[in-house]
Amino acid sequence: MWHKKAGVVFCVLVGLWVYFAYAEWEIRFYGAVGGEVAGSCYVLTNGIEAILIDCGSHISEEIEVDGQKVRIEDYCPFDFAGENIKAIIITHAHDDHIGRLHYFFLHYPNYTGPVFMTRATKELYVRNWQNTINYMKDKNGGDLDEYTKNKIAERLLSQIDAVDYLVTFSLIANVSAYFVNTGHIPGAAAVVVNIVEGETVTTLTFSGDIGPGDHPLLPPLPLHTFSLTNTDILVVESTYGDVTRDPLAKTRELQDFYSTIRTSYEKNGLVIIPTFALDRTQRVLITILDGIRRGELPEALKIAIGGSSSQNYTLAYKALMADELLCSKYFSTTTCVSRPLAQGGFTFERFNRNPELAKNYHVIITPSGTGASSDAEVLLRRYLSDPNTVVLKVGWAPPDSPMGQLAAGANKITMAGKEIQVRASIKSYHSLFSGHADQLMLVNFIQAFPKLKYVVITHGSERARNILQERIQEVNKNVTVIKPGYRQKLKLKTMSLEALPALTTGCPSPSSLDEVCISASEARQYVGRRAWVHGVVKSVRRLDYGRVFLNLGQPYPDHIFTVMVTEEDIDKFDDLLGYGWENTLINKTICINGTIRLYNNIPEIIATNPEQLKVIPGDASKACPCK
């Protein structure tokens, strides 16, 4: 009998020896690298067990993989083996750091490990959870059934392990971590990870997003705390690694911000501020309320917060500030004393169905920051041509987005297929409300780590990364700078980068941006991909509540492809094409552009904008007519 026991012990010892002898730690990069700003997603692994740091949405941002521009859809399978993940760490509640977390739970139904985040991050995430799950898709980009959504919600929310700053938590054997405040938004944190291997301890810090250092609601960045972490390897964001801000210029900008709103009020005009729902909305709102209290703005100013997500996050801020213990942990002392949202002075309103309600207000703060969706899109379409309107840009927006075009001085833009003459005044106050550190603060942050050997630059454009790298090497020649790309791994023993193989997932993750042009009968082969699909409309249907279906190939129910316009977007089509436009398409060839999904086993594209739809004259059966 003892022979068997000895054999078991021997096998265990050999297994442990093999584990420690051959396990080699590495960081694998699956987002916010190679010039991408969004999609933070890093896997820390020894080849046997793994820890996921952030699980962010790519927000449809184009990235470069293997020399090709690609787009990763959030619902597609992940490009790593999630079965090995034993713990998840989330640095903060912005979508580009947490926006794919629910999809991880969809693709890995057997994951039972913890999801570590700060208590403030949990409060923000849970407050807007219903919005998050309502828009959830299945693995092919189609509608996800309510039962599956609810089961994912139950699992995910039950597995969140909320901890405060500087509280150590265990990840796997010999690996622990703790959060340190970064002053970006409430609850935002860097995560310090300690890996113990015998007598050796390797300390890695993942910065998450670093605040500007003067966030009006949050305590200052605790550089002294970071100096005590013994960090060897720092993975740091570089969003504004190429920008240096002038504090005096921000003061002048604030006065101009107040002046613009005050002048509009005196003219009985409307100020529209499209911006991000989380933190930017609350900062803009509190800045305006503070202006009223200090006499910079009139007391009679009527302010509305539009968009359900902005409303949810504003209520979360109020709740965090109202809790004395949580307020002291996640906000500055000044904020906890003044509680700037407690006195009200603003109204929650939705404008997506009735933009005329805007005439009841002087200032409207609403998502989205790009101006391309939610209440912002509706309000811009309605009021951009009104010379009594002022539109304020207070954050980043892609150059081709409505807010990007307006900031560049466009005299007219196209929204929902309709050209709009821009008569409104457009002003930009981006640096005034930025939630990210500039180059000077990033360098100060990096310099706070006295034992630092390596800096790994992520989460920034190539220009921002390159300029930050030059500055780091100017001030600290003893630090080695590394800039990883998507699907690369950094081996911690040699600090060398290597390419990782792509996984065969069955869904294009990443999906090619080279959109194919196919017939309706071929669409089933391209589920999950963007494409131009052409075919003949054989029947149409408009439901009482507004949803429209175009059935291609054969009349319903024998159709081979569907184009669907939802009730949320039907007004765009009716306004541009006229009510009943769908009936004019019967027996005509159309092209539709979008991501193909399956619904009830029929491929379809959801059309949200008339620009996705083209009517093709003549016979289009022998060649692709779409491009």
C-alpha positions in Angstrom: 0.0 0.0 0.0 2.8 2.4 0.9 4.3 1.8 -2.6 1.1 3.3 -4.1 1.2 6.3 -1.7 4.9 6.9 -2.5 4.1 6.7 -6.2 1.4 9.3 -5.8 3.7 11.6 -3.8 6.5 11.1 -6.4 4.1 12.1 -9.2 2.9 15.2 -7.4 6.5 16.3 -6.7 7.5 15.7 -10.3 4.5 17.6 -11.5 5.3 20.5 -9.2 8.9 20.5 -10.4 7.8 20.5 -14.1 5.4 23.3 -13.3 7.9 25.6 -11.7 10.7 24.6 -14.1 8.9 25.1 -17.3 6.1 27.7 -16.5 7.2 30.9 -18.1 5.2 34.1 -17.4 4.1 36.3 -20.3 1.7 39.0 -21.1 -0.5 38.5 -24.2 -2.0 41.6 -25.9 -5.5 41.4 -27.4 -6.5 45.1 -27.6 -5.4 48.7 -27.0 -2.1 48.1 -28.7 -0.6 48.7 -32.1 -2.0 52.1 -32.3 -5.5 51.3 -31.0 -6.9 53.4 -28.2 -9.9 51.2 -27.3 -10.3 47.5 -26.5 -8.0 47.1 -23.4 -7.5 43.3 -23.0 -4.4 41.7 -21.6 -3.8 38.1 -20.6 -1.2 37.4 -17.9 -0.3 33.7 -18.1 2.3 31.1 -17.2 1.0 28.8 -20.0 -1.1 26.8 -17.6 -3.3 29.3 -15.8 -4.2 32.8 -16.9 -5.5 36.1 -15.5 -7.5 38.5 -17.7 -6.8 42.2 -17.1 -9.6 44.3 -18.6 -12.1 43.1 -21.2 -12.9 46.2 -23.2 -15.0 47.0 -26.2 -13.1 47.9 -29.4 -15.9 50.3 -30.1 -15.7 49.4 -33.8 -12.3 51.0 -34.0 -10.0 49.9 -36.8 -6.8 48.2 -35.8 -3.9 46.6 -37.7 -3.3 42.9 -37.5 -0.7 41.2 -39.8 -0.5 44.3 -41.9 -4.2 44.4 -42.5 -6.8 46.9 -41.2 -9.5 45.0 -39.3 -12.5 45.6 -37.0 -13.3 43.3 -34.1 -17.0 43.0 -33.3 -17.7 42.7 -29.5 -20.0 39.7 -29.9 -17.4 37.6 -31.8 -15.5 34.8 -30.0 -12.3 35.9 -28.2 -8.9 35.5 -29.8 -7.6 33.6 -26.8 -8.4 30.4 -24.9 -10.7 31.6 -22.2 -10.9 28.2 -20.5 -7.5 28.9 -18.9 -8.7 32.1 -17.3 -8.9 31.7 -13.5 -9.6 35.4 -12.5 -10.6 38.6 -14.2 -9.5 42.1 -13.1 -11.3 45.3 -14.3 -9.5 48.6 -13.9 -12.6 50.9 -14.4 -16.1 51.2 -15.8 -15.5 52.8 -19.2 -16.7 50.6 -22.1 -13.2 50.3 -23.6 -12.1 48.5 -20.4 -15.3 46.6 -19.4 -17.5 46.6 -22.5 -16.9 43.0 -23.6 -17.1 41.4 -20.1 -20.7 40.1 -20.6 -19.6 38.5 -23.9 -16.8 36.7 -22.1 -19.5 35.2 -20.0 -21.5 34.3 -23.1 -18.6 32.5 -24.8 -17.4 30.8 -21.6 -20.5 29.6 -19.7 -18.3 27.4 -17.4 -16.3 30.4 -16.1 -16.9 30.5 -12.3 -14.0 32.6 -11.2 -14.1 36.0 -9.6 -14.3 39.4 -11.4 -12.3 41.9 -9.3 -13.2 45.6 -9.5 -13.4 48.5 -7.0 -16.7 49.1 -5.3 -17.2 52.4 -7.2 -16.7 50.5 -10.5 -19.3 48.0 -9.5 -21.8 50.7 -8.6 -21.3 52.4 -12.0 -21.4 49.1 -13.9 -24.5 47.7 -12.2 -26.4 51.0 -12.5 -26.3 50.8 -16.3 -26.4 47.0 -16.5 -29.9 46.9 -18.0 -28.8 49.0 -21.0 -25.7 46.8 -21.4 -27.6 43.6 -21.5 -30.5 44.9 -23.6 -28.2 45.5 -26.6 -26.5 42.1 -26.2 -26.2 40.0 -29.3 -25.6 36.3 -29.9 -22.4 34.9 -31.2 -23.4 35.7 -34.8 -24.6 39.2 -34.1 -28.2 38.2 -34.0 -30.8 38.8 -31.3 -30.0 37.0 -28.0 -32.9 35.4 -26.2 -34.0 36.8 -22.9 -33.4 33.6 -21.0 -29.7 33.6 -21.9 -29.4 37.3 -21.2 -30.8 36.8 -17.7 -28.6 33.8 -17.0 -25.5 35.7 -18.0 -26.7 38.6 -15.8 -27.1 36.3 -12.8 -23.7 34.7 -13.2 -21.8 37.9 -13.9 -23.3 40.0 -11.1 -22.9 37.1 -8.6 -19.2 36.7 -9.5 -18.2 40.3 -9.1 -15.8 40.7 -6.1 -15.7 44.4 -5.2 -12.7 45.5 -3.2 -11.3 48.9 -2.2 -8.0 50.5 -3.0 -4.9 49.0 -1.4 -6.7 45.8 -0.3 -4.8 42.7 -1.5 -6.7 39.9 -3.2 -5.5 36.5 -4.3 -5.7 35.5 -8.0 -4.1 32.1 -8.2 -1.4 30.3 -6.2 1.5 32.6 -5.5 -0.1 35.5 -7.4 -1.8 38.4 -5.7 -2.8 42.0 -6.6 -4.2 45.2 -5.3 -5.8 48.4 -6.7 -4.3 51.9 -6.6 -6.3 55.0 -7.4 -5.5 56.7 -10.8 -7.8 59.7 -10.6 -9.4 59.0 -14.0 -13.1 58.5 -12.9 -14.5 57.3 -9.6 -13.2 53.8 -8.9 -10.6 53.9 -11.7 -7.5 52.0 -10.6 -4.1 50.7 -11.7 -3.6 47.1 -10.7 -0.4 46.0 -9.1 0.3 42.3 -9.5 2.9 40.4 -7.5 4.2 37.0 -8.9 6.1 34.9 -6.3 8.5 32.3 -7.7 10.6 30.8 -4.9 12.7 33.7 -3.6 11.9 35.9 -6.6 9.1 38.4 -6.7 8.2 40.0 -10.0 5.9 43.1 -9.7 3.9 44.3 -12.7 1.6 47.4 -12.7 -1.1 47.8 -15.3 -2.0 51.5 -15.3 -5.5 51.4 -16.6 -6.3 55.0 -17.5 -4.5 57.7 -15.7 -6.3 60.9 -14.7 -5.2 64.5 -15.6 -4.1 65.2 -12.1 -6.6 68.0 -11.6 -9.9 66.1 -11.8 -12.4 68.5 -9.9 -14.2 65.6 -8.2 -11.4 63.2 -7.3 -8.3 63.2 -5.0 -4.9 63.8 -6.6 -2.9 61.0 -8.1 -1.1 59.2 -5.3 2.4 59.1 -6.8 4.0 58.3 -3.4 1.9 55.1 -3.2 3.1 54.0 -6.6 6.7 54.7 -5.6 6.3 52.0 -2.8 5.1 49.2 -5.1 8.5 47.9 -6.2 7.2 47.7 -9.8 9.6 46.1 -12.3 7.4 46.2 -15.4 4.9 49.0 -16.0 2.2 48.6 -18.7 1.1 52.2 -19.2 -1.6 54.0 -21.3 -0.5 56.7 -23.8 -3.7 58.3 -24.9 -2.3 61.9 -24.7 1.4 61.0 -24.8 1.8 63.6 -27.6 -0.1 66.5 -25.8 1.0 69.0 -23.2 -1.6 71.2 -21.6 -1.3 74.7 -20.3 -3.1 75.1 -16.9 -3.6 78.9 -17.6 -5.2 78.1 -20.9 -7.7 75.8 -19.1 -8.6 78.7 -16.8 -9.3 81.0 -19.9 -11.2 78.2 -21.5 -13.5 77.8 -18.5 -14.3 81.5 -18.6 -15.1 81.3 -22.3 -17.2 78.2 -21.7 -19.3 80.2 -19.2 -19.5 83.2 -21.5 -20.8 81.1 -24.4 -23.6 79.6 -22.3 -24.4 83.0 -20.7 -24.6 84.7 -24.2 -26.9 81.9 -25.5 -29.2 82.2 -22.5 -29.5 86.0 -23.0 -30.5 85.3 -26.7 -33.0 82.6 -25.5 -31.0 80.1 -27.5 -30.2 76.4 -27.0 -26.8 74.9 -26.1 -26.4 71.2 -27.0 -23.5 69.4 -25.5 -23.1 65.8 -26.9 -20.6 63.9 -24.7 -19.7 60.6 -23.1 -22.3 59.3 -20.6 -19.8 58.3 -17.9 -17.9 61.0 -16.1 -17.8 63.6 -18.9 -21.5 64.2 -18.5 -21.2 64.6 -14.8 -18.1 66.8 -15.0 -19.8 69.1 -17.5 -23.0 69.2 -15.4 -21.1 70.0 -12.2 -19.1 72.7 -13.9 -22.3 74.4 -15.0 -23.9 74.0 -11.6 -20.8 75.5 -10.0 -21.0 78.4 -12.4 -24.5 79.1 -11.3 -23.5 79.0 -7.6 -20.6 81.4 -8.2 -22.7 83.8 -10.3 -21.0 83.1 -13.6 -24.3 81.7 -15.0 -27.9 82.8 -14.4 -29.9 81.0 -11.7 -32.8 80.5 -14.1 -30.7 78.4 -16.4 -32.7 75.2 -17.3 -30.5 72.2 -17.7 -31.5 68.7 -19.0 -29.6 65.4 -19.0 -30.6 63.3 -22.0 -30.0 59.6 -22.8 -30.7 56.8 -20.4 -27.1 55.9 -19.8 -26.2 59.4 -18.9 -29.1 59.4 -16.4 -28.0 56.1 -14.9 -24.5 57.2 -14.4 -25.5 60.5 -12.9 -27.7 58.7 -10.4 -24.7 56.4 -9.6 -22.6 59.5 -8.9 -25.3 60.9 -6.6 -25.5 57.6 -4.7 -21.7 57.3 -4.3 -21.5 60.9 -3.0 -24.4 60.3 -0.6 -22.7 57.4 1.1 -20.2 58.9 3.5 -17.9 55.9 3.5 -17.8 55.4 -0.3 -17.5 59.1 -0.9 -14.4 59.4 1.3 -12.8 56.5 -0.6 -13.6 57.5 -4.2 -14.1 61.3 -4.2 -12.1 64.3 -2.9 -12.8 65.8 0.5 -14.1 68.9 -1.2 -16.6 66.9 -3.3 -17.8 65.0 -0.2 -18.4 68.2 1.7 -20.1 70.1 -1.2 -22.0 67.2 -2.7 -22.5 69.1 -5.9 -25.4 66.9 -7.3 -27.4 66.8 -4.1 -29.1 70.2 -4.6 -30.5 69.3 -8.1 -30.8 72.2 -10.6 -31.2 69.8 -13.5 -33.9 67.6 -15.1 -33.7 64.1 -16.7 -35.4 64.2 -20.1 -35.5 62.0 -23.3 -35.4 63.7 -26.7 -35.2 60.6 -29.0 -38.9 60.6 -29.7 -39.7 64.3 -29.4 -36.8 66.7 -30.1 -39.2 69.6 -29.7 -38.9 69.1 -25.9 -35.5 70.8 -26.2 -37.3 74.2 -26.5 -38.1 73.9 -22.7 -34.3 74.1 -21.9 -31.3 76.3 -22.2 -28.6 73.6 -22.0 -28.9 69.9 -22.9 -26.1 67.5 -22.0 -26.6 64.1 -23.7 -24.9 61.1 -25.3 -23.3 60.4 -27.6 -20.0 62.2 -27.8 -19.6 61.5 -31.5 -23.1 62.9 -32.2 -23.9 59.8 -34.2 -26.5 58.1 -31.9 -28.9 58.4 -29.0 -30.5 61.8 -28.2 -27.5 63.7 -29.6 -28.2 62.5 -33.1 -31.9 63.5 -32.9 -31.1 66.9 -31.5 -28.3 67.7 -34.0 -30.6 66.7 -36.9 -33.3 69.0 -35.6 -31.3 72.0 -34.5 -28.0 72.2 -36.5 -29.6 74.4 -39.1 -30.9 76.8 -36.4 -28.6 79.9 -36.0 -29.9 80.3 -32.5 -28.3 77.0 -31.5 -24.8 76.5 -30.0 -23.1 73.0 -30.1 -20.2 72.5 -27.7 -17.6 69.7 -28.3 -16.2 68.6 -25.0 -14.4 65.4 -25.9 -12.8 63.3 -28.6 -14.8 62.3 -31.6 -13.6 60.4 -34.8 -12.9 62.9 -37.7 -15.7 61.3 -39.9 -18.3 61.5 -37.1 -20.9 64.3 -36.9 -19.0 66.0 -34.0 -15.7 65.4 -35.7 -16.9 67.1 -38.9 -18.5 70.0 -37.0 -15.3 70.6 -35.1 -13.4 70.7 -38.4 -15.6 73.5 -39.6 -18.0 71.6 -41.9 -20.7 73.9 -43.5 -23.0 70.9 -44.0 -23.1 67.3 -42.9 -25.2 64.3 -43.8 -27.2 62.6 -41.0 -29.7 59.8 -41.6 -29.3 60.2 -45.3 -30.3 63.9 -45.2 -27.9 66.8 -45.9 -28.1 69.4 -43.1 -26.9 73.0 -43.5 -24.9 74.0 -40.4 -26.0 77.4 -39.2 -25.5 76.7 -35.5 -22.3 78.0 -33.7 -19.8 75.3 -33.0 -17.2 75.6 -30.2 -14.7 73.1 -28.7 -13.6 72.7 -25.1 -11.9 69.4 -25.2 -8.9 70.0 -23.0 -11.1 71.6 -20.3 -12.8 68.4 -19.6 -10.3 65.8 -20.5 -10.1 62.8 -18.1 -6.7 61.6 -19.3 -3.2 62.6 -18.2 -1.2 64.6 -20.7 2.5 63.9 -21.5 3.8 65.7 -18.5 1.6 63.8 -16.1 2.4 60.5 -17.8 6.1 61.1 -17.4 5.6 62.1 -13.8 3.7 58.9 -13.2 6.4 56.8 -14.8 9.1 58.6 -12.9 7.3 57.7 -9.6 8.5 54.1 -9.9 12.1 54.1 -8.6 12.9 50.4 -9.4 11.3 50.4 -12.9 13.2 48.4 -15.6 10.6 48.2 -18.4 7.8 50.4 -19.7 5.3 48.8 -22.0 3.3 51.5 -23.9 -0.3 50.7 -24.8 -3.6 52.4 -25.3 -2.7 55.2 -27.7 -2.2 56.1 -31.3 1.2 55.4 -32.9 2.0 59.1 -32.8 1.2 59.3 -29.1 3.2 56.1 -28.3 6.2 57.2 -30.3 6.4 60.7 -28.9 5.9 59.4 -25.3 8.7 56.8 -25.9 11.1 59.6 -27.0 10.2 61.6 -23.9 10.6 58.6 -21.5 14.1 57.8 -22.9 15.1 61.4 -22.6 14.4 61.5 -18.8 15.3 57.9 -17.9 17.9 56.2 -20.1 18.0 53.1 -17.8 14.4 52.2 -18.7 13.7 49.9 -21.7 10.6 50.9 -23.7 8.5 48.2 -25.4 5.5 48.8 -27.8 3.5 45.7 -28.4 1.1 45.0 -31.2 -2.2 43.1 -31.4 -1.9 39.3 -30.8 1.7 39.6 -29.6 3.1 38.2 -26.3 5.8 39.6 -24.1 7.9 36.9 -22.4 8.9 38.2 -19.0 12.1 36.3 -18.6 13.6 37.7 -21.8 11.3 40.7 -22.3 11.1 39.8 -25.9 8.0 40.2 -28.1 6.7 37.2 -30.2 3.7 36.8 -32.5 0.8 34.7 -31.3 -1.2 32.4 -33.6 -4.7 33.3 -34.5 -7.4 31.0 -33.2 -10.0 29.4 -35.5 -13.2 30.6 -33.9 -15.7 30.4 -36.7 -16.5 34.1 -36.4 -14.3 36.7 -38.0 -12.5 38.0 -34.9 -11.0 40.2 -36.2 -13.2 40.7 -39.3 -11.9 42.1 -42.5 -12.8 45.7 -43.3 -12.7 44.7 -47.0 -16.4 44.4 -47.3 -17.5 41.7 -49.8 -20.2 42.2 -52.3 -22.5 39.2 -52.5 -26.0 38.1 -53.6 -28.8 37.4 -51.1 -28.4 33.6 -51.7 -24.7 33.8 -50.6 -25.3 35.7 -47.4 -25.5 32.7 -45.2 -21.8 32.0 -45.8 -20.9 35.4 -44.5 -22.7 35.6 -41.2 -20.8 37.9 -38.7 -19.1 39.8 -41.5 -19.9 43.2 -43.0 -21.0 43.0 -46.6 -22.9 44.6 -49.5 -25.8 42.2 -50.2 -27.9 42.6 -53.4 -31.2 41.0 -54.4 -34.7 41.6 -55.6 -37.4 42.7 -53.0 -40.3 40.2 -53.3 -42.5 41.3 -50.4 -42.6 44.0 -47.7 -44.3 44.4 -44.4 -44.7 47.3 -41.9 -45.9 46.4 -38.4 -48.3 48.7 -36.5 -45.6 50.0 -34.2 -43.3 50.9 -37.1 -40.9 48.1 -37.8 -40.4 47.4 -41.5 -39.2 44.2 -43.3 -38.0 43.8 -46.8 -37.9 40.2 -48.0 -35.5 39.3 -50.8 -35.4 36.4 -53.2 -39.0 35.0 -52.5 -42.0 36.5 -50.7 -42.4 35.8 -47.0 -42.3 33.1 -45.6 -40.1 31.6 -48.3 -37.7 34.5 -48.4 -33.9 33.9 -48.4 -32.8 37.2 -46.9 -34.3 40.0 -44.8 -33.6 43.7 -44.4 -35.1 45.0 -41.1 -35.6 48.6 -40.0 -36.6 48.9 -36.4 -39.1 51.3 -34.9 -36.2 53.3 -33.3 -34.9 54.2 -36.8 -38.0 54.2 -39.0 -38.5 57.9 -38.8 -35.1 58.5 -40.6 -36.3 56.4 -43.6 -39.8 57.9 -43.6 -38.5 61.5 -43.4 -36.0 61.0 -46.3 -37.9 58.6 -48.5 -41.6 59.3 -47.6 -44.1 57.3 -45.7 -44.7 53.9 -47.4 -41.3 54.0 -49.2 -41.0 50.2 -48.7 -43.9 49.5 -51.1 -42.0 51.3 -53.9 -39.2 48.7 -53.7 -41.3 45.6 -54.6 -39.7 43.8 -57.6 -36.7 46.2 -57.6 -33.1 45.2 -57.0 -31.6 46.8 -53.9 -28.2 46.8 -52.2 -27.9 46.8 -48.4 -24.7 47.3 -46.4 -24.1 46.1 -42.9 -23.2 43.2 -40.7 -25.0 39.9 -41.6 -26.6 38.0 -38.7 -29.0 35.1 -38.5 -32.5 35.4 -37.1 -34.8 32.4 -37.1 -32.2 30.8 -39.4 -32.6 33.5 -42.1 -29.7 35.8 -42.8 -30.5 39.5 -42.4 -29.1 43.0 -42.0 -30.5 45.6 -39.7 -30.6 49.0 -41.5 -30.3 51.9 -39.1 -29.5 54.6 -41.7 -31.0 55.2 -45.2 -27.4 55.5 -46.5 -27.1 51.7 -46.1 -29.7 51.2 -48.8 -29.3 51.6 -52.6 -31.9 51.0 -55.3 -30.3 49.6 -58.4 -31.9 50.1 -61.8 -31.9 47.3 -64.4 -30.7 43.7 -64.1 -28.0 43.3 -61.5 -27.8 39.5 -61.6 -24.5 39.2 -63.5 -22.3 41.6 -61.6 -22.1 43.2 -58.2 -23.8 46.5 -58.5 -23.3 47.8 -55.0 -19.9 49.5 -55.1 
